[in-house]
């Protein structure tokens, strides 16, 4: 058994109120943005607030991939989302390789 940390690299299915449906895969910048923003806002960790975590990381990934216009705030975007789910093709990576 290794003491090295592993990082989960999730994909998210996003369904918007208007029926738009897309899938995005998180990347390192999206996960770091969660860590940085969570601290600034004193949000709970991902395990304690999985809906907040998944919505935020999906929003960042959506901006990065062009599904969400870059000027759209998280607060505005999350008000127009019907559902964000973690897709089944989530990978686990060893960040030391």
N, CA, C and O atoms as a GROMACS GRO file, in nm:
protein
  388
    1UNK      N    1   0.084  -0.117   0.000
    1UNK     CA    2   0.000   0.000   0.000
    1UNK      C    3   0.089   0.124   0.000
    1UNK      O    4   0.188   0.131   0.074
    2UNK      N    5   0.054   0.219  -0.081
    2UNK     CA    6   0.132   0.340  -0.095
    2UNK      C    7   0.077   0.452  -0.008
    2UNK      O    8  -0.044   0.462   0.014
    3UNK      N    9   0.167   0.535   0.042
    3UNK     CA   10   0.126   0.653   0.118
    3UNK      C   11   0.106   0.774   0.027
    3UNK      O   12   0.072   0.882   0.074
    4UNK      N   13   0.127   0.755  -0.102
    4UNK     CA   14   0.111   0.866  -0.196
    4UNK      C   15  -0.036   0.900  -0.212
    4UNK      O   16  -0.121   0.811  -0.214
    5UNK      N   17  -0.066   1.029  -0.223
    5UNK     CA   18  -0.206   1.068  -0.241
    5UNK      C   19  -0.254   1.034  -0.382
    5UNK      O   20  -0.174   1.024  -0.475
    6UNK      N   21  -0.383   1.015  -0.396
    6UNK     CA   22  -0.444   0.999  -0.526
    6UNK      C   23  -0.542   1.113  -0.547
    6UNK      O   24  -0.598   1.167  -0.451
    7UNK      N   25  -0.563   1.148  -0.670
    7UNK     CA   26  -0.654   1.255  -0.705
    7UNK      C   27  -0.765   1.197  -0.790
    7UNK      O   28  -0.738   1.128  -0.889
    8UNK      N   29  -0.888   1.225  -0.754
    8UNK     CA   30  -1.001   1.181  -0.834
    8UNK      C   31  -1.027   1.285  -0.943
    8UNK      O   32  -1.037   1.404  -0.914
    9UNK      N   33  -1.037   1.239  -1.067
    9UNK     CA   34  -1.060   1.327  -1.181
    9UNK      C   35  -1.201   1.298  -1.233
    9UNK      O   36  -1.219   1.209  -1.317
   10UNK      N   37  -1.301   1.372  -1.184
   10UNK     CA   38  -1.439   1.341  -1.219
   10UNK      C   39  -1.486   1.404  -1.350
   10UNK      O   40  -1.432   1.504  -1.397
   11UNK      N   41  -1.587   1.342  -1.406
   11UNK     CA   42  -1.664   1.400  -1.515
   11UNK      C   43  -1.802   1.430  -1.459
   11UNK      O   44  -1.851   1.359  -1.371
   12UNK      N   45  -1.864   1.534  -1.510
   12UNK     CA   46  -1.995   1.576  -1.462
   12UNK      C   47  -2.094   1.586  -1.577
   12UNK      O   48  -2.061   1.635  -1.685
   13UNK      N   49  -2.213   1.539  -1.553
   13UNK     CA   50  -2.324   1.562  -1.646
   13UNK      C   51  -2.403   1.679  -1.589
   13UNK      O   52  -2.444   1.679  -1.473
   14UNK      N   53  -2.424   1.780  -1.674
   14UNK     CA   54  -2.494   1.902  -1.634
   14UNK      C   55  -2.621   1.913  -1.715
   14UNK      O   56  -2.619   1.903  -1.838
   15UNK      N   57  -2.733   1.933  -1.647
   15UNK     CA   58  -2.862   1.956  -1.714
   15UNK      C   59  -2.911   2.092  -1.668
   15UNK      O   60  -2.934   2.116  -1.550
   16UNK      N   61  -2.927   2.181  -1.764
   16UNK     CA   62  -2.970   2.317  -1.736
   16UNK      C   63  -3.123   2.325  -1.739
   16UNK      O   64  -3.190   2.238  -1.795
   17UNK      N   65  -3.177   2.430  -1.678
   17UNK     CA   66  -3.322   2.450  -1.676
   17UNK      C   67  -3.383   2.456  -1.816
   17UNK      O   68  -3.497   2.415  -1.836
   18UNK      N   69  -3.306   2.507  -1.913
   18UNK     CA   70  -3.358   2.520  -2.050
   18UNK      C   71  -3.347   2.390  -2.130
   18UNK      O   72  -3.381   2.387  -2.248
   19UNK      N   73  -3.300   2.282  -2.066
   19UNK     CA   74  -3.289   2.153  -2.133
   19UNK      C   75  -3.152   2.122  -2.190
   19UNK      O   76  -3.126   2.010  -2.232
   20UNK      N   77  -3.063   2.221  -2.192
   20UNK     CA   78  -2.927   2.197  -2.237
   20UNK      C   79  -2.864   2.090  -2.149
   20UNK      O   80  -2.878   2.093  -2.026
   21UNK      N   81  -2.795   1.997  -2.211
   21UNK     CA   82  -2.737   1.882  -2.142
   21UNK      C   83  -2.595   1.863  -2.195
   21UNK      O   84  -2.577   1.847  -2.316
   22UNK      N   85  -2.496   1.865  -2.109
   22UNK     CA   86  -2.359   1.844  -2.153
   22UNK      C   87  -2.278   1.774  -2.044
   22UNK      O   88  -2.318   1.771  -1.927
   23UNK      N   89  -2.164   1.718  -2.086
   23UNK     CA   90  -2.074   1.652  -1.993
   23UNK      C   91  -1.938   1.721  -2.001
   23UNK      O   92  -1.889   1.752  -2.110
   24UNK      N   93  -1.879   1.745  -1.885
   24UNK     CA   94  -1.744   1.803  -1.879
   24UNK      C   95  -1.658   1.719  -1.785
   24UNK      O   96  -1.707   1.662  -1.688
   25UNK      N   97  -1.530   1.711  -1.816
   25UNK     CA   98  -1.433   1.641  -1.730
   25UNK      C   99  -1.353   1.748  -1.658
   25UNK      O  100  -1.303   1.842  -1.719
   26UNK      N  101  -1.341   1.733  -1.527
   26UNK     CA  102  -1.261   1.826  -1.448
   26UNK      C  103  -1.114   1.813  -1.484
   26UNK      O  104  -1.068   1.706  -1.525
   27UNK      N  105  -1.043   1.922  -1.468
   27UNK     CA  106  -0.898   1.923  -1.485
   27UNK      C  107  -0.837   1.987  -1.360
   27UNK      O  108  -0.908   2.045  -1.278
   28UNK      N  109  -0.709   1.977  -1.348
   28UNK     CA  110  -0.641   2.028  -1.229
   28UNK      C  111  -0.678   2.173  -1.196
   28UNK      O  112  -0.700   2.203  -1.079
   29UNK      N  113  -0.684   2.264  -1.294
   29UNK     CA  114  -0.720   2.402  -1.259
   29UNK      C  115  -0.859   2.414  -1.196
   29UNK      O  116  -0.881   2.500  -1.110
   30UNK      N  117  -0.951   2.329  -1.236
   30UNK     CA  118  -1.087   2.332  -1.180
   30UNK      C  119  -1.086   2.287  -1.034
   30UNK      O  120  -1.153   2.347  -0.949
   31UNK      N  121  -1.009   2.183  -1.005
   31UNK     CA  122  -1.000   2.130  -0.869
   31UNK      C  123  -0.927   2.228  -0.777
   31UNK      O  124  -0.965   2.244  -0.661
   32UNK      N  125  -0.824   2.292  -0.828
   32UNK     CA  126  -0.752   2.393  -0.750
   32UNK      C  127  -0.842   2.512  -0.723
   32UNK      O  128  -0.841   2.567  -0.612
   33UNK      N  129  -0.921   2.554  -0.821
   33UNK     CA  130  -1.014   2.666  -0.801
   33UNK      C  131  -1.111   2.634  -0.688
   33UNK      O  132  -1.142   2.722  -0.607
   34UNK      N  133  -1.158   2.509  -0.680
   34UNK     CA  134  -1.245   2.470  -0.569
   34UNK      C  135  -1.172   2.488  -0.436
   34UNK      O  136  -1.226   2.548  -0.343
   35UNK      N  137  -1.050   2.435  -0.427
   35UNK     CA  138  -0.975   2.445  -0.302
   35UNK      C  139  -0.955   2.590  -0.260
   35UNK      O  140  -0.972   2.625  -0.143
   36UNK      N  141  -0.919   2.675  -0.355
   36UNK     CA  142  -0.892   2.815  -0.324
   36UNK      C  143  -1.021   2.890  -0.287
   36UNK      O  144  -1.022   2.966  -0.190
   37UNK      N  145  -1.126   2.869  -0.361
   37UNK     CA  146  -1.253   2.940  -0.337
   37UNK      C  147  -1.319   2.892  -0.209
   37UNK      O  148  -1.373   2.973  -0.133
   38UNK      N  149  -1.315   2.764  -0.185
   38UNK     CA  150  -1.373   2.708  -0.062
   38UNK      C  151  -1.312   2.774   0.061
   38UNK      O  152  -1.384   2.810   0.154
   39UNK      N  153  -1.182   2.791   0.060
   39UNK     CA  154  -1.114   2.855   0.172
   39UNK      C  155  -1.153   3.000   0.190
   39UNK      O  156  -1.173   3.047   0.302
   40UNK      N  157  -1.164   3.072   0.079
   40UNK     CA  158  -1.200   3.215   0.085
   40UNK      C  159  -1.340   3.237   0.140
   40UNK      O  160  -1.366   3.336   0.208
   41UNK      N  161  -1.431   3.144   0.110
   41UNK     CA  162  -1.571   3.158   0.150
   41UNK      C  163  -1.606   3.078   0.275
   41UNK      O  164  -1.721   3.080   0.320
   42UNK      N  165  -1.509   3.007   0.330
   42UNK     CA  166  -1.532   2.919   0.446
   42UNK      C  167  -1.641   2.816   0.418
   42UNK      O  168  -1.721   2.784   0.505
   43UNK      N  169  -1.642   2.765   0.293
   43UNK     CA  170  -1.736   2.660   0.257
   43UNK      C  171  -1.690   2.528   0.320
   43UNK      O  172  -1.571   2.512   0.347
   44UNK      N  173  -1.782   2.435   0.343
   44UNK     CA  174  -1.743   2.303   0.395
   44UNK      C  175  -1.665   2.226   0.289
   44UNK      O  176  -1.663   2.264   0.172
   45UNK      N  177  -1.602   2.118   0.331
   45UNK     CA  178  -1.526   2.037   0.235
   45UNK      C  179  -1.620   1.960   0.143
   45UNK      O  180  -1.742   1.956   0.164
   46UNK      N  181  -1.563   1.900   0.041
   46UNK     CA  182  -1.642   1.830  -0.061
   46UNK      C  183  -1.724   1.716  -0.002
   46UNK      O  184  -1.838   1.693  -0.045
   47UNK      N  185  -1.669   1.645   0.095
   47UNK     CA  186  -1.742   1.533   0.155
   47UNK      C  187  -1.864   1.581   0.232
   47UNK      O  188  -1.965   1.511   0.239
   48UNK      N  189  -1.855   1.700   0.292
   48UNK     CA  190  -1.967   1.754   0.370
   48UNK      C  191  -2.070   1.826   0.285
   48UNK      O  192  -2.186   1.840   0.324
   49UNK      N  193  -2.029   1.872   0.168
   49UNK     CA  194  -2.120   1.946   0.078
   49UNK      C  195  -2.098   1.899  -0.065
   49UNK      O  196  -2.050   1.977  -0.148
   50UNK      N  197  -2.132   1.773  -0.096
   50UNK     CA  198  -2.104   1.720  -0.230
   50UNK      C  199  -2.177   1.791  -0.343
   50UNK      O  200  -2.125   1.798  -0.454
   51UNK      N  201  -2.295   1.843  -0.317
   51UNK     CA  202  -2.368   1.914  -0.423
   51UNK      C  203  -2.300   2.046  -0.456
   51UNK      O  204  -2.289   2.082  -0.574
   52UNK      N  205  -2.253   2.117  -0.355
   52UNK     CA  206  -2.180   2.242  -0.377
   52UNK      C  207  -2.051   2.214  -0.452
   52UNK      O  208  -2.018   2.284  -0.548
   53UNK      N  209  -1.976   2.112  -0.407
   53UNK     CA  210  -1.851   2.076  -0.473
   53UNK      C  211  -1.872   2.040  -0.619
   53UNK      O  212  -1.803   2.093  -0.707
   54UNK      N  213  -1.967   1.952  -0.646
   54UNK     CA  214  -1.987   1.908  -0.785
   54UNK      C  215  -2.034   2.022  -0.874
   54UNK      O  216  -1.991   2.033  -0.988
   55UNK      N  217  -2.122   2.107  -0.822
   55UNK     CA  218  -2.168   2.221  -0.902
   55UNK      C  219  -2.053   2.317  -0.930
   55UNK      O  220  -2.037   2.362  -1.043
   56UNK      N  221  -1.973   2.348  -0.830
   56UNK     CA  222  -1.863   2.443  -0.850
   56UNK      C  223  -1.760   2.390  -0.950
   56UNK      O  224  -1.720   2.461  -1.042
   57UNK      N  225  -1.718   2.265  -0.931
   57UNK     CA  226  -1.616   2.209  -1.021
   57UNK      C  227  -1.672   2.195  -1.162
   57UNK      O  228  -1.600   2.219  -1.259
   58UNK      N  229  -1.798   2.157  -1.177
   58UNK     CA  230  -1.861   2.149  -1.309
   58UNK      C  231  -1.868   2.287  -1.373
   58UNK      O  232  -1.848   2.300  -1.494
   59UNK      N  233  -1.897   2.391  -1.294
   59UNK     CA  234  -1.901   2.528  -1.345
   59UNK      C  235  -1.763   2.570  -1.398
   59UNK      O  236  -1.752   2.625  -1.507
   60UNK      N  237  -1.659   2.545  -1.318
   60UNK     CA  238  -1.524   2.581  -1.363
   60UNK      C  239  -1.485   2.504  -1.488
   60UNK      O  240  -1.428   2.562  -1.581
   61UNK      N  241  -1.516   2.375  -1.492
   61UNK     CA  242  -1.485   2.294  -1.610
   61UNK      C  243  -1.566   2.342  -1.730
   61UNK      O  244  -1.516   2.344  -1.843
   62UNK      N  245  -1.691   2.380  -1.706
   62UNK     CA  246  -1.775   2.433  -1.814
   62UNK      C  247  -1.722   2.563  -1.871
   62UNK      O  248  -1.728   2.584  -1.992
   63UNK      N  249  -1.670   2.650  -1.786
   63UNK     CA  250  -1.607   2.774  -1.834
   63UNK      C  251  -1.482   2.741  -1.916
   63UNK      O  252  -1.463   2.795  -2.025
   64UNK      N  253  -1.399   2.653  -1.864
   64UNK     CA  254  -1.274   2.618  -1.931
   64UNK      C  255  -1.298   2.556  -2.067
   64UNK      O  256  -1.220   2.580  -2.160
   65UNK      N  257  -1.403   2.478  -2.081
   65UNK     CA  258  -1.430   2.408  -2.207
   65UNK      C  259  -1.523   2.484  -2.301
   65UNK      O  260  -1.551   2.436  -2.411
   66UNK      N  261  -1.571   2.601  -2.259
   66UNK     CA  262  -1.655   2.683  -2.346
   66UNK      C  263  -1.804   2.657  -2.337
   66UNK      O  264  -1.880   2.717  -2.413
   67UNK      N  265  -1.848   2.570  -2.248
   67UNK     CA  266  -1.991   2.547  -2.231
   67UNK      C  267  -2.059   2.663  -2.158
   67UNK      O  268  -2.180   2.685  -2.172
   68UNK      N  269  -1.982   2.736  -2.080
   68UNK     CA  270  -2.033   2.848  -2.001
   68UNK      C  271  -1.952   2.972  -2.037
   68UNK      O  272  -1.829   2.967  -2.033
   69UNK      N  273  -2.017   3.081  -2.071
   69UNK     CA  274  -1.942   3.204  -2.102
   69UNK      C  275  -1.854   3.245  -1.984
   69UNK      O  276  -1.894   3.233  -1.869
   70UNK      N  277  -1.734   3.294  -2.013
   70UNK     CA  278  -1.635   3.323  -1.909
   70UNK      C  279  -1.683   3.427  -1.808
   70UNK      O  280  -1.635   3.426  -1.694
   71UNK      N  281  -1.772   3.516  -1.843
   71UNK     CA  282  -1.820   3.617  -1.749
   71UNK      C  283  -1.932   3.571  -1.658
   71UNK      O  284  -1.977   3.648  -1.572
   72UNK      N  285  -1.978   3.448  -1.674
   72UNK     CA  286  -2.090   3.399  -1.594
   72UNK      C  287  -2.043   3.361  -1.455
   72UNK      O  288  -1.956   3.275  -1.439
   73UNK      N  289  -2.099   3.425  -1.353
   73UNK     CA  290  -2.059   3.394  -1.216
   73UNK      C  291  -2.117   3.260  -1.173
   73UNK      O  292  -2.216   3.212  -1.229
   74UNK      N  293  -2.054   3.201  -1.073
   74UNK     CA  294  -2.105   3.075  -1.018
   74UNK      C  295  -2.246   3.094  -0.965
   74UNK      O  296  -2.333   3.010  -0.990
   75UNK      N  297  -2.270   3.202  -0.892
   75UNK     CA  298  -2.404   3.226  -0.834
   75UNK      C  299  -2.510   3.234  -0.943
   75UNK      O  300  -2.618   3.176  -0.929
   76UNK      N  301  -2.482   3.306  -1.051
   76UNK     CA  302  -2.579   3.318  -1.160
   76UNK      C  303  -2.600   3.183  -1.228
   76UNK      O  304  -2.714   3.144  -1.256
   77UNK      N  305  -2.491   3.112  -1.256
   77UNK     CA  306  -2.501   2.985  -1.326
   77UNK      C  307  -2.578   2.882  -1.246
   77UNK      O  308  -2.666   2.814  -1.299
   78UNK      N  309  -2.545   2.869  -1.118
   78UNK     CA  310  -2.609   2.764  -1.038
   78UNK      C  311  -2.758   2.788  -1.018
   78UNK      O  312  -2.832   2.695  -0.984
   79UNK      N  313  -2.804   2.910  -1.038
   79UNK     CA  314  -2.948   2.937  -1.030
   79UNK      C  315  -3.023   2.884  -1.152
   79UNK      O  316  -3.146   2.873  -1.148
   80UNK      N  317  -2.950   2.852  -1.260
   80UNK     CA  318  -3.016   2.804  -1.382
   80UNK      C  319  -2.986   2.657  -1.412
   80UNK      O  320  -3.007   2.611  -1.524
   81UNK      N  321  -2.936   2.585  -1.312
   81UNK     CA  322  -2.902   2.443  -1.329
   81UNK      C  323  -3.011   2.356  -1.267
   81UNK      O  324  -3.053   2.379  -1.154
   82UNK      N  325  -3.056   2.257  -1.341
   82UNK     CA  326  -3.152   2.161  -1.287
   82UNK      C  327  -3.082   2.051  -1.209
   82UNK      O  328  -3.131   2.008  -1.104
   83UNK      N  329  -2.967   2.003  -1.261
   83UNK     CA  330  -2.900   1.890  -1.198
   83UNK      C  331  -2.755   1.881  -1.244
   83UNK      O  332  -2.724   1.903  -1.361
   84UNK      N  333  -2.667   1.850  -1.150
   84UNK     CA  334  -2.528   1.816  -1.179
   84UNK      C  335  -2.501   1.682  -1.113
   84UNK      O  336  -2.522   1.666  -0.992
   85UNK      N  337  -2.456   1.586  -1.192
   85UNK     CA  338  -2.423   1.455  -1.137
   85UNK      C  339  -2.281   1.418  -1.176
   85UNK      O  340  -2.230   1.462  -1.278
   86UNK      N  341  -2.218   1.336  -1.093
   86UNK     CA  342  -2.086   1.284  -1.126
   86UNK      C  343  -2.107   1.166  -1.219
   86UNK      O  344  -2.181   1.073  -1.187
   87UNK      N  345  -2.041   1.169  -1.335
   87UNK     CA  346  -2.055   1.062  -1.434
   87UNK      C  347  -1.980   0.937  -1.389
   87UNK      O  348  -1.892   0.943  -1.304
   88UNK      N  349  -2.016   0.825  -1.448
   88UNK     CA  350  -1.958   0.696  -1.411
   88UNK      C  351  -1.815   0.677  -1.455
   88UNK      O  352  -1.748   0.585  -1.408
   89UNK      N  353  -1.763   0.764  -1.545
   89UNK     CA  354  -1.628   0.741  -1.596
   89UNK      C  355  -1.521   0.818  -1.519
   89UNK      O  356  -1.417   0.854  -1.574
   90UNK      N  357  -1.547   0.842  -1.392
   90UNK     CA  358  -1.449   0.911  -1.307
   90UNK      C  359  -1.322   0.827  -1.296
   90UNK      O  360  -1.328   0.706  -1.276
   91UNK      N  361  -1.206   0.893  -1.309
   91UNK     CA  362  -1.077   0.826  -1.300
   91UNK      C  363  -1.008   0.864  -1.169
   91UNK      O  364  -1.036   0.968  -1.111
   92UNK      N  365  -0.918   0.778  -1.125
   92UNK     CA  366  -0.831   0.809  -1.013
   92UNK      C  367  -0.690   0.807  -1.064
   92UNK      O  368  -0.648   0.711  -1.129
   93UNK      N  369  -0.616   0.913  -1.036
   93UNK     CA  370  -0.480   0.926  -1.085
   93UNK      C  371  -0.382   0.935  -0.969
   93UNK      O  372  -0.416   0.986  -0.862
   94UNK      N  373  -0.262   0.885  -0.991
   94UNK     CA  374  -0.155   0.900  -0.895
   94UNK      C  375  -0.078   1.025  -0.934
   94UNK      O  376  -0.010   1.024  -1.038
   95UNK      N  377  -0.085   1.133  -0.856
   95UNK     CA  378  -0.023   1.259  -0.897
   95UNK      C  379   0.129   1.257  -0.895
   95UNK      O  380   0.191   1.353  -0.938
   96UNK      N  381   0.190   1.151  -0.845
   96UNK     CA  382   0.335   1.146  -0.838
   96UNK      C  383   0.398   1.080  -0.959
   96UNK      O  384   0.520   1.078  -0.971
   97UNK      N  385   0.317   1.026  -1.049
   97UNK     CA  386   0.373   0.961  -1.167
   97UNK      C  387   0.410   1.061  -1.273
   97UNK      O  388   0.458   1.023  -1.379
   0.00000   0.00000   0.00000
